[in-house]
């Protein structure tokens, strides 16, 4: 397997396409309108409850800039939101490198767009297991799959993509975009990537520690067949 070695990037990247999928929706009412004020032509892809929240925030303006991920990918969300963002078009958009001609050809071939910012935080696993009497099955249902994948893909491609996992960073991001004609800097994207990988590492460690604390009998007790 050959690995791409990137030799040329843009220090500043215009935020034209965003992917937003969050459990913690605080701050969206400020972040989204301000991004659109800075970059009026920006397009937002979103899912489920986050889509509904952004649509509520934007009102009539939503029709011109907000798209369901399922409408973009052509794949409807599965029951219970089990699969929403795990799609080739999404990850091509996240991992595409700016000056890679083969990547550009893939974008054109699939009708995909490069995604410049991901705003994502994860299912509340820690909060779930903190509840009295929580079962292994209840915990299992709150293990996020698509979120960590999006975060890791966007953070890996900090060369071009801003991976935003913490609402406390929204103000800093808006401030930088205002100062740089709607663009993010390499320094900001790299700092966000550091935070993003730390975020998923803690999340996975929490899951691993919880499962390690349980026995197979704890698992069997959740299901009728046992």
C-alpha positions as CSV (number, residue, x, y, z in Angstrom):
1,X,0.0,0.0,0.0
2,X,1.4,3.4,-1.0
3,X,0.8,6.4,1.4
4,X,0.3,9.9,0.0
5,X,3.1,12.3,1.0
6,X,1.7,15.8,0.8
7,X,4.2,18.5,-0.3
8,X,1.8,21.4,-1.0
9,X,-1.1,22.8,1.0
10,X,-3.0,26.1,1.6
11,X,-2.2,27.7,4.9
12,X,-5.7,29.3,4.8
13,X,-8.8,27.4,3.7
14,X,-12.2,29.0,3.0
15,X,-15.1,27.3,4.8
16,X,-17.5,26.5,1.9
17,X,-19.0,23.1,3.1
18,X,-19.7,22.1,6.7
19,X,-20.8,18.8,8.1
20,X,-22.6,19.3,11.4
21,X,-23.8,16.4,13.7
22,X,-23.8,17.0,17.4
23,X,-25.3,15.5,20.6
24,X,-24.5,18.7,22.5
25,X,-26.3,21.4,20.6
26,X,-25.3,24.4,22.8
27,X,-23.8,27.3,20.8
28,X,-25.2,26.2,17.4
29,X,-27.6,29.2,17.5
30,X,-24.6,31.5,17.4
31,X,-22.1,29.4,15.4
32,X,-24.2,28.6,12.4
33,X,-25.7,32.1,11.7
34,X,-22.2,33.7,12.1
35,X,-20.5,31.3,9.7
36,X,-23.2,32.1,7.1
37,X,-22.8,35.8,7.8
38,X,-19.1,35.5,7.1
39,X,-19.5,33.1,4.2
40,X,-22.9,33.6,2.7
41,X,-22.5,30.9,0.1
42,X,-21.5,28.2,2.6
43,X,-23.5,25.0,2.5
44,X,-24.3,22.8,5.5
45,X,-24.9,19.1,5.6
46,X,-26.5,17.7,8.7
47,X,-28.4,14.7,10.2
48,X,-31.3,13.9,12.4
49,X,-31.9,16.1,15.4
50,X,-29.0,18.4,14.5
51,X,-30.6,19.0,11.1
52,X,-33.9,19.9,12.8
53,X,-32.1,22.3,15.2
54,X,-30.3,24.1,12.5
55,X,-33.5,24.4,10.4
56,X,-35.2,25.9,13.4
57,X,-32.3,28.4,13.9
58,X,-32.1,29.5,10.3
59,X,-35.9,29.6,9.5
60,X,-36.7,30.4,5.9
61,X,-33.0,30.7,5.1
62,X,-32.4,27.0,5.7
63,X,-33.8,26.0,2.3
64,X,-31.0,27.7,0.5
65,X,-28.0,26.3,2.5
66,X,-29.0,23.3,4.6
67,X,-29.1,19.7,3.2
68,X,-29.9,16.4,4.9
69,X,-26.9,14.1,4.7
70,X,-29.2,11.4,3.4
71,X,-30.3,13.7,0.5
72,X,-26.6,14.4,-0.3
73,X,-25.5,10.7,-0.2
74,X,-28.7,9.2,-1.6
75,X,-28.8,6.8,1.3
76,X,-31.6,7.2,3.8
77,X,-30.8,7.0,7.5
78,X,-31.4,3.5,9.0
79,X,-33.9,2.9,11.8
80,X,-32.8,4.6,15.0
81,X,-30.1,6.5,13.3
82,X,-27.9,3.4,13.2
83,X,-26.2,4.5,10.0
84,X,-26.2,8.2,9.0
85,X,-22.8,9.4,7.8
86,X,-20.8,6.3,7.0
87,X,-20.8,6.9,3.3
88,X,-18.1,7.1,0.6
89,X,-19.1,10.6,-0.5
90,X,-18.8,11.9,3.1
91,X,-15.3,10.4,3.6
92,X,-14.1,11.4,0.2
93,X,-15.1,14.9,1.1
94,X,-13.3,14.8,4.4
95,X,-10.1,13.1,3.3
96,X,-9.5,14.7,-0.2
97,X,-6.2,16.6,-0.4
98,X,-6.3,20.0,-2.2
99,X,-3.7,19.4,-4.9
100,X,-4.2,15.7,-5.5
101,X,-5.5,15.3,-9.1
102,X,-6.8,11.8,-8.5
103,X,-8.8,13.0,-5.5
104,X,-10.3,15.7,-7.7
105,X,-11.3,13.2,-10.3
106,X,-13.0,11.1,-7.6
107,X,-14.9,14.2,-6.4
108,X,-16.1,14.8,-10.0
109,X,-16.9,11.2,-10.6
110,X,-19.1,10.8,-7.6
111,X,-20.6,14.3,-7.5
112,X,-19.0,14.9,-4.1
113,X,-17.7,18.1,-2.6
114,X,-14.7,18.8,-0.3
115,X,-15.9,19.3,3.3
116,X,-13.9,22.1,5.0
117,X,-15.2,21.9,8.6
118,X,-16.8,19.2,10.7
119,X,-18.7,20.1,13.9
120,X,-19.2,17.0,15.8
121,X,-19.5,15.7,19.4
122,X,-20.5,12.3,20.5
123,X,-23.3,10.2,22.0
124,X,-23.3,10.8,25.8
125,X,-21.7,7.5,26.7
126,X,-20.1,8.7,30.0
127,X,-23.4,10.3,31.1
128,X,-25.2,7.1,30.3
129,X,-23.0,4.8,32.3
130,X,-23.1,7.3,35.2
131,X,-26.8,6.6,35.7
132,X,-27.9,4.3,38.5
133,X,-28.6,0.8,37.3
134,X,-27.5,1.2,33.7
135,X,-27.3,-2.0,31.8
136,X,-24.6,-3.2,29.4
137,X,-27.2,-3.0,26.6
138,X,-28.1,0.6,27.5
139,X,-24.5,1.5,27.4
140,X,-23.9,-0.4,24.1
141,X,-26.6,1.6,22.5
142,X,-24.8,4.8,23.3
143,X,-21.5,3.9,21.7
144,X,-21.0,6.3,18.9
145,X,-19.6,5.0,15.6
146,X,-20.1,7.6,12.9
147,X,-19.1,10.5,15.1
148,X,-15.6,9.2,16.0
149,X,-15.1,8.3,12.3
150,X,-16.0,11.8,11.1
151,X,-13.8,13.4,13.8
152,X,-10.8,11.2,13.1
153,X,-11.1,11.7,9.3
154,X,-11.4,15.4,9.5
155,X,-8.6,15.7,12.1
156,X,-6.3,13.5,10.0
157,X,-6.8,15.9,7.2
158,X,-6.0,19.0,9.2
159,X,-4.2,20.1,6.1
160,X,-7.5,21.3,4.9
161,X,-10.3,20.5,7.3
162,X,-11.2,22.0,10.7
163,X,-12.4,19.3,13.2
164,X,-14.5,21.0,15.8
165,X,-15.4,18.9,18.9
166,X,-15.8,21.5,21.7
167,X,-18.5,24.2,21.7
168,X,-16.1,26.4,23.8
169,X,-14.0,26.7,20.6
170,X,-16.9,28.2,18.5
171,X,-16.1,31.8,19.5
172,X,-12.4,31.4,18.6
173,X,-13.2,29.9,15.3
174,X,-15.6,32.6,14.4
175,X,-13.1,35.3,15.4
176,X,-10.4,33.8,13.1
177,X,-12.8,33.4,10.2
178,X,-13.8,37.1,10.6
179,X,-10.2,38.1,10.6
180,X,-9.3,36.0,7.6
181,X,-12.0,36.4,5.0
182,X,-13.9,33.3,6.1
183,X,-10.9,31.1,6.2
184,X,-9.2,28.9,8.8
185,X,-5.5,28.8,9.4
186,X,-3.3,25.8,9.4
187,X,-2.4,26.6,13.0
188,X,-6.0,26.6,14.1
189,X,-6.8,23.4,12.1
190,X,-3.8,21.6,13.7
191,X,-4.7,22.8,17.2
192,X,-8.3,21.5,16.6
193,X,-6.9,18.2,15.4
194,X,-4.9,17.7,18.5
195,X,-8.0,18.3,20.6
196,X,-10.1,16.1,18.4
197,X,-7.8,13.0,18.7
198,X,-7.7,13.6,22.5
199,X,-11.5,13.7,22.5
200,X,-11.9,10.4,20.7
201,X,-9.1,8.8,22.8
202,X,-10.9,9.7,26.1
203,X,-14.2,8.5,24.6
204,X,-12.7,5.1,23.6
205,X,-10.9,4.7,26.9
206,X,-14.2,5.3,28.8
207,X,-15.9,2.6,26.7
208,X,-13.0,0.2,27.2
209,X,-12.9,0.7,31.0
210,X,-16.7,0.2,31.3
211,X,-16.7,-3.0,29.3
212,X,-13.7,-4.3,31.2
213,X,-15.6,-3.8,34.4
214,X,-18.4,-6.1,33.3
215,X,-18.7,-9.9,33.0
216,X,-20.4,-12.1,30.5
217,X,-23.2,-12.6,33.0
218,X,-23.8,-8.9,33.1
219,X,-24.3,-9.1,29.3
220,X,-26.5,-12.2,29.4
221,X,-28.8,-10.7,31.9
222,X,-29.8,-8.0,29.4
223,X,-31.4,-10.5,26.9
224,X,-34.4,-12.8,27.0
225,X,-32.7,-15.7,25.3
226,X,-30.6,-16.2,28.4
